[in-house]
């Protein structure tokens, strides 16, 4: 079963990046256990839309941007890709900052050289490690997420209150609560995850001689679609379970002690130390660094795949940098641009907010395009989405549209 896990698992794990950790922590710190219900709602929606993206890549043998170009004007697709690049760079910068700050808290080493080290290390791994080995590194790196589940065992949880938060929360829908709900859905269902998983399925085809796009080799469909379903559902389950653990941890410690304002993932780790002890602090810090190393290549890589597909560049982590110059140039630019934000007097919280706004607005038309593609017999042949996938996929699209619209008034 472990061999079947890959693109979906990495995608789900990358969803819990330091920016996501900060969002989930803020939800727990501000509202206690009363935001846990959002996890029950988001799991089927995020699973459906990621299944759609993976299905498009595996059936057509082409990434999401290529398929979007088949139904929409290419300049419009390129505009969305540019917005994706900007949002991803801001996220990379925020993640690098959180990683450096966490190491500084744990060791006392100044954060700036550590932040630069992580950026260079991530870039070097993407450029010079063969894809198969690199994918395995990312797969095993997902284990660091269990640090957040381990934290639950070293803090005192009111399990009755937690259970109530899933099914009967005590929550008034005002501006503050709605903002957090929008933030949760914005960080859970993100455009860069769509592009990454779709392109990773194309990589899987390119890497194996016997693998073909399903529209060319329909006999491979039962095995491959079953693998995609297992991989994606498992990956989204890991993402959701870890998010639940982070919300519960923040609720049981920060909310319970009256600390309700969190600005970054590193703030959470620092606040945990006097409340939950050194062990919880160390686990939380380890998770921030590990998830950062996992998410940065997904953020940079998804932008590179999207750009390469719109420009007909050679793309893929299986290629050497000199074989796919444009593709790796975008990866380098995204990583270095994100790193440069460390030297700009920019409020990281505001930067993340505007990143979420961009993601929220970009996600909606991309999701509409994805649902149109996966429903098209012309593009998907006999492998159009089943009814359940269409229902949940369009449901996720509607909720993201509502979230994007609410950003204008919240």
Buried (B, 14 or more C-beta within 10 A) or exposed (E): EEEBBBBBBBBBBBBBBBBBBBBBBBBBBBBBBBBBBBBEBBBBBBBBBBBBBBBBBBBBBBBBBBBBBBBBEEEEBBBBBBBBBBBBBBBBBBBBBBBBBBBBBBEEEEBEEBBBBBBEEBBEBBBEBEBEEBBEBBBEBBEBBBBBBBBBEBBEBBEEBBEBBBEEBEBEEEEEBBBBBBBBBBBBBBBBBBBBBBBBBBBBBBBEEEBBBBBEBBEBBEEBBEBBBBBBBBBBBBBBBBBBBBBBBBBBBBBBEEBBEBBBBBBBBBBBBEBBEEBBBBBBBBBBBBBBBBBBBBBBBBBBBBBBBBBEBEBBBBBEBEEBEBBBBBBBBBBBBBBEBBEEEEEBBEBBBEBBBBBBBBBBBBBBBBBBBBBBEEBBBEBBBEEEBBEBBBBBBEBBBEBBBBBEEB
